[in-house]
Amino acid sequence: MTQPHDDLRVGDAERAAAAERLSAHAAAGRLSLEELEERLAAANAAVHGRDLAALEADLPGPPAPAPRRPPAMRPPLWPVLPVLLVALAVGASVAAGHPVGFPLLLAFVLWRFAWGAPRRRTFRP
């Protein structure tokens, strides 16, 4: 937000921007309706930058922007692919009549999810 210089004349854009800021202060409860109407009339009649600056001299500046939250992290897809491939292989072996498929699948799933993958820390605000 650029403030007009005190000695320079202001245009409609500067007057409109000052009116929006004053309206935001009124919405935040810093100005009563009567004060807002008086300051809006003075903003529309302002000729120089010092006229607009005087209207907002006793009001705080714009609020600081809210802190941005980091995007949510999704787990990568690649750890799921080996599980699917082993499940397909075990399913094919069971369908072919080999009884060793289910114990192999169980051992692989336990190894992969219980002991095989290191734990990652995630950011929790």
N, CA, C and O atoms as a printed pandas DataFrame, in Angstrom:
     atom_number atom_name residue_name chain_id  residue_number  x_coord  y_coord  z_coord
0              1         N          MET        A               1    0.863   -1.165    0.000
1              2        CA          MET        A               1    0.000    0.000    0.000
2              3         C          MET        A               1    0.903    1.219    0.000
3              4         O          MET        A               1    1.743    1.375    0.886
4              5         N          THR        A               2    0.735    2.075   -0.981
5              6        CA          THR        A               2    1.540    3.283   -1.049
6              7         C          THR        A               2    0.717    4.445   -0.544
7              8         O          THR        A               2   -0.451    4.601   -0.897
8              9         N          GLN        A               3    1.329    5.243    0.271
9             10        CA          GLN        A               3    0.674    6.428    0.796
10            11         C          GLN        A               3    1.020    7.610   -0.117
11            12         O          GLN        A               3    2.173    7.742   -0.529
12            13         N          PRO        A               4    0.057    8.463   -0.439
13            14        CA          PRO        A               4    0.361    9.625   -1.260
14            15         C          PRO        A               4    1.235   10.596   -0.470
15            16         O          PRO        A               4    1.131   10.699    0.752
16            17         N          HIS        A               5    2.089   11.296   -1.188
17            18        CA          HIS        A               5    2.935   12.304   -0.542
18            19         C          HIS        A               5    2.058   13.445   -0.043
19            20         O          HIS        A               5    1.009   13.737   -0.618
20            21         N          ASP        A               6    2.498   14.079    1.025
21            22        CA          ASP        A               6    1.684   15.096    1.683
22            23         C          ASP        A               6    1.353   16.282    0.779
23            24         O          ASP        A               6    0.235   16.795    0.826
24            25         N          ASP        A               7    2.292   16.718   -0.033
25            26        CA          ASP        A               7    2.078   17.927   -0.830
26            27         C          ASP        A               7    1.491   17.660   -2.206
27            28         O          ASP        A               7    1.131   18.603   -2.910
28            29         N          LEU        A               8    1.388   16.411   -2.604
29            30        CA          LEU        A               8    0.864   16.100   -3.932
30            31         C          LEU        A               8   -0.654   15.981   -3.897
31            32         O          LEU        A               8   -1.246   15.599   -2.888
32            33         N          ARG        A               9   -1.250   16.313   -5.002
33            34        CA          ARG        A               9   -2.700   16.194   -5.120
34            35         C          ARG        A               9   -3.066   14.722   -5.290
35            36         O          ARG        A               9   -2.313   13.951   -5.884
36            37         N          VAL        A              10   -4.218   14.345   -4.769
37            38        CA          VAL        A              10   -4.674   12.958   -4.859
38            39         C          VAL        A              10   -5.778   12.850   -5.896
39            40         O          VAL        A              10   -6.470   13.822   -6.197
40            41         N          GLY        A              11   -5.927   11.656   -6.430
41            42        CA          GLY        A              11   -6.969   11.396   -7.419
42            43         C          GLY        A              11   -8.060   10.518   -6.848
43            44         O          GLY        A              11   -8.089   10.211   -5.656
44            45         N          ASP        A              12   -8.955   10.123   -7.736
45            46        CA          ASP        A              12  -10.094    9.296   -7.309
46            47         C          ASP        A              12   -9.653    7.940   -6.761
47            48         O          ASP        A              12  -10.270    7.420   -5.832
48            49         N          ALA        A              13   -8.591    7.364   -7.329
49            50        CA          ALA        A              13   -8.133    6.047   -6.869
50            51         C          ALA        A              13   -7.643    6.121   -5.425
51            52         O          ALA        A              13   -7.935    5.232   -4.624
52            53         N          GLU        A              14   -6.899    7.177   -5.088
53            54        CA          GLU        A              14   -6.421    7.317   -3.709
54            55         C          GLU        A              14   -7.578    7.566   -2.746
55            56         O          GLU        A              14   -7.585    7.048   -1.629
56            57         N          ARG        A              15   -8.544    8.353   -3.178
57            58        CA          ARG        A              15   -9.715    8.601   -2.321
58            59         C          ARG        A              15  -10.502    7.319   -2.096
59            60         O          ARG        A              15  -10.945    7.048   -0.980
60            61         N          ALA        A              16  -10.676    6.531   -3.149
61            62        CA          ALA        A              16  -11.421    5.271   -3.029
62            63         C          ALA        A              16  -10.681    4.280   -2.127
63            64         O          ALA        A              16  -11.306    3.573   -1.337
64            65         N          ALA        A              17   -9.340    4.228   -2.245
65            66        CA          ALA        A              17   -8.568    3.327   -1.391
66            67         C          ALA        A              17   -8.678    3.744    0.073
67            68         O          ALA        A              17   -8.803    2.894    0.955
68            69         N          ALA        A              18   -8.631    5.048    0.330
69            70        CA          ALA        A              18   -8.776    5.528    1.709
70            71         C          ALA        A              18  -10.167    5.199    2.236
71            72         O          ALA        A              18  -10.311    4.830    3.401
72            73         N          ALA        A              19  -11.192    5.328    1.399
73            74        CA          ALA        A              19  -12.557    5.012    1.822
74            75         C          ALA        A              19  -12.689    3.520    2.161
75            76         O          ALA        A              19  -13.380    3.162    3.114
76            77         N          GLU        A              20  -12.029    2.652    1.381
77            78        CA          GLU        A              20  -12.077    1.220    1.675
78            79         C          GLU        A              20  -11.385    0.911    2.998
79            80         O          GLU        A              20  -11.885    0.113    3.792
80            81         N          ARG        A              21  -10.241    1.540    3.236
81            82        CA          ARG        A              21   -9.546    1.311    4.506
82            83         C          ARG        A              21  -10.370    1.810    5.685
83            84         O          ARG        A              21  -10.422    1.154    6.726
84            85         N          LEU        A              22  -11.012    2.961    5.531
85            86        CA          LEU        A              22  -11.860    3.483    6.607
86            87         C          LEU        A              22  -13.044    2.553    6.862
87            88         O          LEU        A              22  -13.420    2.320    8.011
88            89         N          SER        A              23  -13.625    2.027    5.796
89            90        CA          SER        A              23  -14.747    1.089    5.952
90            91         C          SER        A              23  -14.301   -0.180    6.662
91            92         O          SER        A              23  -15.050   -0.739    7.464
92            93         N          ALA        A              24  -13.082   -0.642    6.374
93            94        CA          ALA        A              24  -12.566   -1.833    7.052
94            95         C          ALA        A              24  -12.366   -1.552    8.541
95            96         O          ALA        A              24  -12.627   -2.417    9.376
96            97         N          HIS        A              25  -11.905   -0.355    8.871
97            98        CA          HIS        A              25  -11.747   -0.006   10.286
98            99         C          HIS        A              25  -13.115    0.057   10.984
99           100         O          HIS        A              25  -13.247   -0.342   12.141
100          101         N          ALA        A              26  -14.120    0.558   10.274
101          102        CA          ALA        A              26  -15.464    0.595   10.860
102          103         C          ALA        A              26  -16.002   -0.816   11.053
103          104         O          ALA        A              26  -16.652   -1.101   12.058
104          105         N          ALA        A              27  -15.736   -1.699   10.098
105          106        CA          ALA        A              27  -16.193   -3.088   10.218
106          107         C          ALA        A              27  -15.501   -3.785   11.381
107          108         O          ALA        A              27  -16.079   -4.679   12.001
108          109         N          ALA        A              28  -14.265   -3.384   11.684
109          110        CA          ALA        A              28  -13.536   -3.973   12.809
110          111         C          ALA        A              28  -13.949   -3.352   14.143
111          112         O          ALA        A              28  -13.481   -3.790   15.194
112          113         N          GLY        A              29  -14.818   -2.339   14.118
113          114        CA          GLY        A              29  -15.313   -1.732   15.343
114          115         C          GLY        A              29  -14.466   -0.578   15.853
115          116         O          GLY        A              29  -14.642   -0.146   16.992
116          117         N          ARG        A              30  -13.557   -0.074   15.044
117          118        CA          ARG        A              30  -12.705    1.035   15.490
118          119         C          ARG        A              30  -13.350    2.394   15.269
119          120         O          ARG        A              30  -12.964    3.381   15.894
120          121         N          LEU        A              31  -14.321    2.442   14.388
121          122        CA          LEU        A              31  -15.019    3.696   14.100
122          123         C          LEU        A              31  -16.514    3.470   14.240
123          124         O          LEU        A              31  -17.034    2.419   13.865
124          125         N          SER        A              32  -17.205    4.476   14.788
125          126        CA          SER        A              32  -18.663    4.391   14.826
126          127         C          SER        A              32  -19.205    4.781   13.451
127          128         O          SER        A              32  -18.459    5.254   12.593
128          129         N          LEU        A              33  -20.478    4.582   13.255
129          130        CA          LEU        A              33  -21.093    4.909   11.971
130          131         C          LEU        A              33  -21.002    6.409   11.691
131          132         O          LEU        A              33  -20.773    6.818   10.553
132          133         N          GLU        A              34  -21.181    7.220   12.720
133          134        CA          GLU        A              34  -21.098    8.668   12.537
134          135         C          GLU        A              34  -19.677    9.095   12.159
135          136         O          GLU        A              34  -19.482    9.917   11.263
136          137         N          GLU        A              35  -18.679    8.516   12.864
137          138        CA          GLU        A              35  -17.289    8.829   12.536
138          139         C          GLU        A              35  -16.950    8.391   11.118
139          140         O          GLU        A              35  -16.247    9.101   10.400
140          141         N          LEU        A              36  -17.441    7.234   10.714
141          142        CA          LEU        A              36  -17.182    6.749    9.363
142          143         C          LEU        A              36  -17.762    7.700    8.329
143          144         O          LEU        A              36  -17.094    8.038    7.352
144          145         N          GLU        A              37  -19.000    8.135    8.535
145          146        CA          GLU        A              37  -19.627    9.046    7.579
146          147         C          GLU        A              37  -18.857   10.358    7.474
147          148         O          GLU        A              37  -18.675   10.890    6.379
148          149         N          GLU        A              38  -18.402   10.882    8.624
149          150        CA          GLU        A              38  -17.625   12.128    8.597
150          151         C          GLU        A              38  -16.313   11.939    7.857
151          152         O          GLU        A              38  -15.925   12.783    7.050
152          153         N          ARG        A              39  -15.629   10.838    8.126
153          154        CA          ARG        A              39  -14.335   10.614    7.495
154          155         C          ARG        A              39  -14.484   10.287    6.012
155          156         O          ARG        A              39  -13.620   10.652    5.215
156          157         N          LEU        A              40  -15.554    9.613    5.631
157          158        CA          LEU        A              40  -15.773    9.345    4.206
158          159         C          LEU        A              40  -16.052   10.637    3.449
159          160         O          LEU        A              40  -15.567   10.825    2.333
160          161         N          ALA        A              41  -16.828   11.520    4.051
161          162        CA          ALA        A              41  -17.085   12.819    3.417
162          163         C          ALA        A              41  -15.787   13.605    3.282
163          164         O          ALA        A              41  -15.548   14.240    2.255
164          165         N          ALA        A              42  -14.949   13.564    4.317
165          166        CA          ALA        A              42  -13.668   14.264    4.249
166          167         C          ALA        A              42  -12.739   13.602    3.232
167          168         O          ALA        A              42  -11.970   14.298    2.569
168          169         N          ALA        A              43  -12.792   12.288    3.095
169          170        CA          ALA        A              43  -11.958   11.599    2.111
170          171         C          ALA        A              43  -12.371   11.970    0.696
171          172         O          ALA        A              43  -11.517   12.142   -0.173
172          173         N          ASN        A              44  -13.665   12.093    0.458
173          174        CA          ASN        A              44  -14.137   12.475   -0.873
174          175         C          ASN        A              44  -13.795   13.921   -1.202
175          176         O          ASN        A              44  -13.693   14.288   -2.373
176          177         N          ALA        A              45  -13.621   14.735   -0.179
177          178        CA          ALA        A              45  -13.285   16.139   -0.399
178          179         C          ALA        A              45  -11.784   16.399   -0.326
179          180         O          ALA        A              45  -11.353   17.536   -0.518
180          181         N          ALA        A              46  -10.979   15.377   -0.054
181          182        CA          ALA        A              46   -9.529   15.559    0.101
182          183         C          ALA        A              46   -8.903   16.018   -1.208
183          184         O          ALA        A              46   -9.270   15.565   -2.292
184          185         N          VAL        A              47   -7.938   16.940   -1.073
185          186        CA          VAL        A              47   -7.236   17.469   -2.244
186          187         C          VAL        A              47   -5.787   16.999   -2.248
187          188         O          VAL        A              47   -5.253   16.631   -3.294
188          189         N          HIS        A              48   -5.155   17.011   -1.084
189          190        CA          HIS        A              48   -3.750   16.643   -0.970
190          191         C          HIS        A              48   -3.598   15.355   -0.160
191          192         O          HIS        A              48   -4.522   14.921    0.529
192          193         N          GLY        A              49   -2.426   14.766   -0.260
193          194        CA          GLY        A              49   -2.130   13.549    0.475
194          195         C          GLY        A              49   -2.214   13.736    1.973
195          196         O          GLY        A              49   -2.599   12.818    2.698
196          197         N          ARG        A              50   -1.853   14.930    2.443
197          198        CA          ARG        A              50   -1.904   15.170    3.900
198          199         C          ARG        A              50   -3.340   15.125    4.406
199          200         O          ARG        A              50   -3.579   14.779    5.563
200          201         N          ASP        A              51   -4.317   15.480    3.534
201          202        CA          ASP        A              51   -5.724   15.416    3.944
202          203         C          ASP        A              51   -6.156   13.971    4.199
203          204         O          ASP        A              51   -6.876   13.688    5.156
204          205         N          LEU        A              52   -5.708   13.064    3.331
205          206        CA          LEU        A              52   -6.052   11.651    3.521
206          207         C          LEU        A              52   -5.288   11.051    4.699
207          208         O          LEU        A              52   -5.835   10.248    5.455
208          209         N          ALA        A              53   -4.030   11.442    4.851
209          210        CA          ALA        A              53   -3.232   10.897    5.954
210          211         C          ALA        A              53   -3.814   11.291    7.300
211          212         O          ALA        A              53   -3.757   10.510    8.251
212          213         N          ALA        A              54   -4.372   12.487    7.396
213          214        CA          ALA        A              54   -4.947   12.948    8.662
214          215         C          ALA        A              54   -6.172   12.123    9.048
215          216         O          ALA        A              54   -6.468   11.973   10.234
216          217         N          LEU        A              55   -6.883   11.589    8.062
217          218        CA          LEU        A              55   -8.083   10.801    8.356
218          219         C          LEU        A              55   -7.757    9.457    9.014
219          220         O          LEU        A              55   -8.582    8.895    9.735
220          221         N          GLU        A              56   -6.553    8.950    8.761
221          222        CA          GLU        A              56   -6.172    7.638    9.282
222          223         C          GLU        A              56   -5.046    7.718   10.303
223          224         O          GLU        A              56   -4.484    6.691   10.684
224          225         N          ALA        A              57   -4.712    8.916   10.747
225          226        CA          ALA        A              57   -3.565    9.078   11.650
226          227         C          ALA        A              57   -3.777    8.381   12.994
227          228         O          ALA        A              57   -2.811    7.891   13.579
228          229         N          ASP        A              58   -4.995    8.322   13.493
229          230        CA          ASP        A              58   -5.245    7.718   14.804
230          231         C          ASP        A              58   -5.676    6.254   14.714
231          232         O          ASP        A              58   -6.092    5.668   15.714
232          233         N          LEU        A              59   -5.578    5.666   13.529
233          234        CA          LEU        A              59   -5.984    4.271   13.332
234          235         C          LEU        A              59   -4.746    3.408   13.096
235          236         O          LEU        A              59   -3.757    3.881   12.535
236          237         N          PRO        A              60   -4.795    2.150   13.519
237          238        CA          PRO        A              60   -3.640    1.273   13.289
238          239         C          PRO        A              60   -3.492    0.956   11.803
239          240         O          PRO        A              60   -4.431    1.092   11.019
240          241         N          GLY        A              61   -2.292    0.533   11.448
241          242        CA          GLY        A              61   -2.023    0.157   10.066
242          243         C          GLY        A              61   -2.756   -1.114    9.694
243          244         O          GLY        A              61   -3.525   -1.651   10.492
244          245         N          PRO        A              62   -2.525   -1.592    8.497
245          246        CA          PRO        A              62   -3.206   -2.825    8.084
246          247         C          PRO        A              62   -2.748   -3.993    8.936
247          248         O          PRO        A              62   -1.599   -4.024    9.378
248          249         N          PRO        A              63   -3.634   -4.960    9.174
249          250        CA          PRO        A              63   -3.259   -6.102   10.004
250          251         C          PRO        A              63   -2.198   -6.947    9.318
251          252         O          PRO        A              63   -2.129   -7.009    8.090
252          253         N          ALA        A              64   -1.383   -7.587   10.121
253          254        CA          ALA        A              64   -0.364   -8.481    9.571
254          255         C          ALA        A              64   -1.055   -9.676    8.921
255          256         O          ALA        A              64   -2.083  -10.141    9.415
256          257         N          PRO        A              65   -0.505  -10.172    7.830
257          258        CA          PRO        A              65   -1.130  -11.332    7.194
258          259         C          PRO        A              65   -1.059  -12.553    8.099
259          260         O          PRO        A              65   -0.116  -12.724    8.872
260          261         N          ALA        A              66   -2.061  -13.384    7.985
261          262        CA          ALA        A              66   -2.118  -14.601    8.798
262          263         C          ALA        A              66   -0.987  -15.535    8.371
263          264         O          ALA        A              66   -0.645  -15.588    7.190
264          265         N          PRO        A              67   -0.408  -16.265    9.311
265          266        CA          PRO        A              67    0.665  -17.188    8.930
266          267         C          PRO        A              67    0.124  -18.283    8.028
267          268         O          PRO        A              67   -0.986  -18.780    8.216
268          269         N          ARG        A              68    0.934  -18.646    7.048
269          270        CA          ARG        A              68    0.514  -19.672    6.099
270          271         C          ARG        A              68    0.843  -21.045    6.644
271          272         O          ARG        A              68    1.916  -21.267    7.206
272          273         N          ARG        A              69   -0.084  -21.953    6.470
273          274        CA          ARG        A              69    0.131  -23.323    6.906
274          275         C          ARG        A              69    0.807  -24.080    5.771
275          276         O          ARG        A              69    0.495  -23.865    4.600
276          277         N          PRO        A              70    1.723  -24.958    6.118
277          278        CA          PRO        A              70    2.355  -25.743    5.054
278          279         C          PRO        A              70    1.335  -26.693    4.447
279          280         O          PRO        A              70    0.396  -27.114    5.123
280          281         N          PRO        A              71    1.513  -27.029    3.194
281          282        CA          PRO        A              71    0.560  -27.964    2.575
282          283         C          PRO        A              71    0.641  -29.339    3.240
283          284         O          PRO        A              71    1.692  -29.752    3.730
284          285         N          ALA        A              72   -0.467  -30.014    3.241
285          286        CA          ALA        A              72   -0.525  -31.341    3.850
286          287         C          ALA        A              72    0.358  -32.296    3.052
287          288         O          ALA        A              72    0.348  -32.296    1.821
288          289         N          MET        A              73    1.114  -33.102    3.776
289          290        CA          MET        A              73    1.999  -34.052    3.115
290          291         C          MET        A              73    1.249  -35.357    2.876
291          292         O          MET        A              73    0.641  -35.914    3.791
292          293         N          ARG        A              74    1.301  -35.838    1.632
293          294        CA          ARG        A              74    0.712  -37.131    1.308
294          295         C          ARG        A              74    1.830  -38.158    1.234
295          296         O          ARG        A              74    2.925  -37.849    0.765
296          297         N          PRO        A              75    1.571  -39.360    1.686
297          298        CA          PRO        A              75    2.618  -40.379    1.574
298          299         C          PRO        A              75    2.838  -40.736    0.105
299          300         O          PRO        A              75    1.893  -40.732   -0.684
300          301         N          PRO        A              76    4.065  -41.042   -0.259
301          302        CA          PRO        A              76    4.324  -41.400   -1.662
302          303         C          PRO        A              76    3.666  -42.727   -2.012
303          304         O          PRO        A              76    3.364  -43.538   -1.136
304          305         N          LEU        A              77    3.453  -42.932   -3.290
305          306        CA          LEU        A              77    2.767  -44.136   -3.759
306          307         C          LEU        A              77    3.691  -45.339   -3.831
307          308         O          LEU        A              77    3.223  -46.474   -3.746
308          309         N          TRP        A              78    4.986  -45.123   -3.985
309          310        CA          TRP        A              78    5.877  -46.239   -4.241
310          311         C          TRP        A              78    5.901  -47.299   -3.142
311          312         O          TRP        A              78    6.121  -48.459   -3.490
312          313         N          PRO        A              79    5.699  -47.022   -1.852
313          314        CA          PRO        A              79    5.693  -48.137   -0.893
314          315         C          PRO        A              79    4.496  -49.065   -1.058
315          316         O          PRO        A              79    4.542  -50.199   -0.581
316          317         N          VAL        A              80    3.450  -48.633   -1.703
317          318        CA          VAL        A              80    2.258  -49.461   -1.862
318          319         C          VAL        A              80    2.442  -50.456   -3.009
319          320         O          VAL        A              80    1.863  -51.542   -2.987
320          321         N          LEU        A              81    3.238  -50.091   -4.000
321          322        CA          LEU        A              81    3.400  -50.958   -5.170
322          323         C          LEU        A              81    3.981  -52.331   -4.834
323          324         O          LEU        A              81    3.467  -53.329   -5.340
324          325         N          PRO        A              82    5.031  -52.437   -4.003
325          326        CA          PRO        A              82    5.511  -53.792   -3.679
326          327         C          PRO        A              82    4.458  -54.647   -2.990
327          328         O          PRO        A              82    4.386  -55.853   -3.227
328          329         N          VAL        A              83    3.659  -54.048   -2.157
329          330        CA          VAL        A              83    2.606  -54.808   -1.481
330          331         C          VAL        A              83    1.605  -55.337   -2.497
331          332         O          VAL        A              83    1.177  -56.489   -2.415
332          333         N          LEU        A              84    1.237  -54.499   -3.450
333          334        CA          LEU        A              84    0.292  -54.953   -4.474
334          335         C          LEU        A              84    0.880  -56.058   -5.338
335          336         O          LEU        A              84    0.188  -57.020   -5.671
336          337         N          LEU        A              85    2.146  -55.930   -5.703
337          338        CA          LEU        A              85    2.783  -56.965   -6.523
338          339         C          LEU        A              85    2.869  -58.289   -5.785
339          340         O          LEU        A              85    2.604  -59.339   -6.370
340          341         N          VAL        A              86    3.234  -58.256   -4.515
341          342        CA          VAL        A              86    3.307  -59.492   -3.736
342          343         C          VAL        A              86    1.915  -60.087   -3.561
343          344         O          VAL        A              86    1.747  -61.306   -3.618
344          345         N          ALA        A              87    0.918  -59.234   -3.350
345          346        CA          ALA        A              87   -0.454  -59.738   -3.208
346          347         C          ALA        A              87   -0.906  -60.428   -4.486
347          348         O          ALA        A              87   -1.546  -61.479   -4.434
348          349         N          LEU        A              88   -0.578  -59.843   -5.634
349          350        CA          LEU        A              88   -0.933  -60.491   -6.897
350          351         C          LEU        A              88   -0.199  -61.818   -7.071
351          352         O          LEU        A              88   -0.786  -62.799   -7.526
352          353         N          ALA        A              89    1.083  -61.848   -6.709
353          354        CA          ALA        A              89    1.855  -63.085   -6.845
354          355         C          ALA        A              89    1.318  -64.165   -5.914
355          356         O          ALA        A              89    1.186  -65.321   -6.316
356          357         N          VAL        A              90    1.010  -63.800   -4.685
357          358        CA          VAL        A              90    0.477  -64.773   -3.726
358          359         C          VAL        A              90   -0.904  -65.240   -4.174
359          360         O          VAL        A              90   -1.225  -66.424   -4.078
360          361         N          GLY        A              91   -1.722  -64.304   -4.666
361          362        CA          GLY        A              91   -3.041  -64.689   -5.169
362          363         C          GLY        A              91   -2.936  -65.657   -6.334
363          364         O          GLY        A              91   -3.711  -66.610   -6.422
364          365         N          ALA        A              92   -1.989  -65.422   -7.226
365          366        CA          ALA        A              92   -1.803  -66.340   -8.352
366          367         C          ALA        A              92   -1.314  -67.701   -7.876
367          368         O          ALA        A              92   -1.714  -68.734   -8.413
368          369         N          SER        A              93   -0.439  -67.698   -6.857
369          370        CA          SER        A              93    0.060  -68.999   -6.364
370          371         C          SER        A              93   -1.045  -69.778   -5.657
371          372         O          SER        A              93   -1.118  -71.001   -5.777
372          373         N          VAL        A              94   -1.897  -69.081   -4.929
373          374        CA          VAL        A              94   -3.015  -69.758   -4.263
374          375         C          VAL        A              94   -4.001  -70.286   -5.296
375          376         O          VAL        A              94   -4.525  -71.392   -5.161
376          377         N          ALA        A              95   -4.249  -69.478   -6.336
377          378        CA          ALA        A              95   -5.169  -69.916   -7.386
378          379         C          ALA        A              95   -4.614  -71.125   -8.139
379          380         O          ALA        A              95   -5.379  -71.944   -8.647
380          381         N          ALA        A              96   -3.285  -71.238   -8.212
381          382        CA          ALA        A              96   -2.677  -72.368   -8.908
382          383         C          ALA        A              96   -2.584  -73.603   -8.019
383          384         O          ALA        A              96   -2.154  -74.663   -8.474
384          385         N          GLY        A              97   -2.984  -73.474   -6.757
385          386        CA          GLY        A              97   -2.999  -74.635   -5.886
386          387         C          GLY        A              97   -1.808  -74.720   -4.953
387          388         O          GLY        A              97   -1.629  -75.750   -4.302
388          389         N          HIS        A              98   -0.991  -73.694   -4.857
389          390        CA          HIS        A              98    0.145  -73.698   -3.934
390          391         C          HIS        A              98   -0.311  -73.128   -2.595
391          392         O          HIS        A              98   -0.736  -71.974   -2.541
392          393         N          PRO        A              99   -0.235  -73.903   -1.508
393          394        CA          PRO        A              99   -0.734  -73.427   -0.222
394          395         C          PRO        A              99    0.223  -72.478    0.511
395          396         O          PRO        A              99   -0.125  -71.993    1.587
396          397         N          VAL        A             100    1.397  -72.199   -0.023
397          398        CA          VAL        A             100    2.377  -71.395    0.681
398          399         C          VAL        A             100    2.124  -69.894    0.494
399          400         O          VAL        A             100    2.824  -69.081    1.098
400          401         N          GLY        A             101    1.170  -69.521   -0.303
401          402        CA          GLY        A             101    0.936  -68.117   -0.644
402          403         C          GLY        A             101    0.538  -67.245    0.534
403          404         O          GLY        A             101    1.124  -66.180    0.731
404          405         N          PHE        A             102   -0.438  -67.667    1.316
405          406        CA          PHE        A             102   -0.920  -66.826    2.411
406          407         C          PHE        A             102    0.142  -66.570    3.482
407          408         O          PHE        A             102    0.283  -65.424    3.908
408          409         N          PRO        A             103    0.889  -67.566    3.936
409          410        CA          PRO        A             103    1.935  -67.269    4.926
410          411         C          PRO        A             103    2.996  -66.306    4.379
411          412         O          PRO        A             103    3.502  -65.466    5.124
412          413         N          LEU        A             104    3.340  -66.414    3.092
413          414        CA          LEU        A             104    4.296  -65.471    2.507
414          415         C          LEU        A             104    3.729  -64.061    2.484
415          416         O          LEU        A             104    4.432  -63.099    2.796
416          417         N          LEU        A             105    2.491  -63.939    2.126
417          418        CA          LEU        A             105    1.862  -62.614    2.109
418          419         C          LEU        A             105    1.831  -62.021    3.517
419          420         O          LEU        A             105    2.140  -60.843    3.696
420          421         N          LEU        A             106    1.468  -62.809    4.498
421          422        CA          LEU        A             106    1.426  -62.325    5.869
422          423         C          LEU        A             106    2.815  -61.900    6.352
423          424         O          LEU        A             106    2.957  -60.859    6.994
424          425         N          ALA        A             107    3.823  -62.691    6.051
425          426        CA          ALA        A             107    5.192  -62.345    6.452
426          427         C          ALA        A             107    5.647  -61.060    5.779
427          428         O          ALA        A             107    6.274  -60.217    6.420
428          429         N          PHE        A             108    5.343  -60.901    4.507
429          430        CA          PHE        A             108    5.764  -59.687    3.805
430          431         C          PHE        A             108    5.059  -58.453    4.364
431          432         O          PHE        A             108    5.694  -57.418    4.571
432          433         N          VAL        A             109    3.779  -58.551    4.605
433          434        CA          VAL        A             109    3.035  -57.401    5.120
434          435         C          VAL        A             109    3.551  -57.016    6.503
435          436         O          VAL        A             109    3.729  -55.832    6.790
436          437         N          LEU        A             110    3.792  -58.010    7.367
437          438        CA          LEU        A             110    4.343  -57.703    8.683
438          439         C          LEU        A             110    5.721  -57.056    8.575
439          440         O          LEU        A             110    6.010  -56.078    9.264
440          441         N          TRP        A             111    6.569  -57.606    7.706
441          442        CA          TRP        A             111    7.904  -57.042    7.542
442          443         C          TRP        A             111    7.830  -55.618    7.022
443          444         O          TRP        A             111    8.520  -54.735    7.532
444          445         N          ARG        A             112    7.010  -55.385    6.022
445          446        CA          ARG        A             112    6.969  -54.081    5.364
446          447         C          ARG        A             112    6.400  -52.998    6.277
447          448         O          ARG        A             112    6.965  -51.908    6.361
448          449         N          PHE        A             113    5.315  -53.273    6.948
449          450        CA          PHE        A             113    4.650  -52.235    7.724
450          451         C          PHE        A             113    5.087  -52.175    9.179
451          452         O          PHE        A             113    4.986  -51.117    9.800
452          453         N          ALA        A             114    5.565  -53.270    9.738
453          454        CA          ALA        A             114    5.946  -53.244   11.146
454          455         C          ALA        A             114    7.433  -52.949   11.334
455          456         O          ALA        A             114    7.802  -52.178   12.219
456          457         N          TRP        A             115    8.291  -53.556   10.510
457          458        CA          TRP        A             115    9.725  -53.411   10.755
458          459         C          TRP        A             115   10.478  -52.799    9.583
459          460         O          TRP        A             115   11.574  -52.270    9.771
460          461         N          GLY        A             116    9.926  -52.857    8.398
461          462        CA          GLY        A             116   10.686  -52.458    7.215
462          463         C          GLY        A             116   10.747  -50.973    6.944
463          464         O          GLY        A             116   11.733  -50.503    6.374
464          465         N          ALA        A             117    9.743  -50.219    7.324
465          466        CA          ALA        A             117    9.702  -48.797    6.979
466          467         C          ALA        A             117   10.079  -47.961    8.192
467          468         O          ALA        A             117    9.486  -48.125    9.258
468          469         N          PRO        A             118   11.056  -47.064    8.050
469          470        CA          PRO        A             118   11.369  -46.171    9.170
470          471         C          PRO        A             118   10.234  -45.175    9.379
471          472         O          PRO        A             118    9.548  -44.790    8.432
472          473         N          ARG        A             119   10.052  -44.772   10.603
473          474        CA          ARG        A             119    8.989  -43.820   10.929
474          475         C          ARG        A             119    9.446  -42.407   10.574
475          476         O          ARG        A             119   10.580  -42.015   10.849
476          477         N          ARG        A             120    8.547  -41.662    9.964
477          478        CA          ARG        A             120    8.838  -40.276    9.631
478          479         C          ARG        A             120    8.067  -39.368   10.568
479          480         O          ARG        A             120    6.932  -39.657   10.946
480          481         N          ARG        A             121    8.693  -38.282   10.931
481          482        CA          ARG        A             121    7.994  -37.288   11.748
482          483         C          ARG        A             121    7.267  -36.333   10.836
483          484         O          ARG        A             121    7.805  -35.907    9.814
484          485         N          THR        A             122    6.055  -35.997   11.199
485          486        CA          THR        A             122    5.268  -35.071   10.410
486          487         C          THR        A             122    5.037  -33.802   11.207
487          488         O          THR        A             122    5.012  -33.824   12.438
488          489         N          PHE        A             123    4.872  -32.716   10.509
489          490        CA          PHE        A             123    4.636  -31.409   11.132
490          491         C          PHE        A             123    3.173  -31.313   11.537
491          492         O          PHE        A             123    2.279  -31.465   10.705
492          493         N          ARG        A             124    2.941  -31.065   12.790
493          494        CA          ARG        A             124    1.574  -30.880   13.283
494          495         C          ARG        A             124    1.498  -29.522   13.956
495          496         O          ARG        A             124    2.097  -29.313   15.011
496          497         N          PRO        A             125    0.747  -28.576   13.335
497          498        CA          PRO        A             125    0.650  -27.237   13.942
498          499         C          PRO        A             125   -0.203  -27.234   15.178
499          500         O          PRO        A             125   -0.383  -26.188   15.801
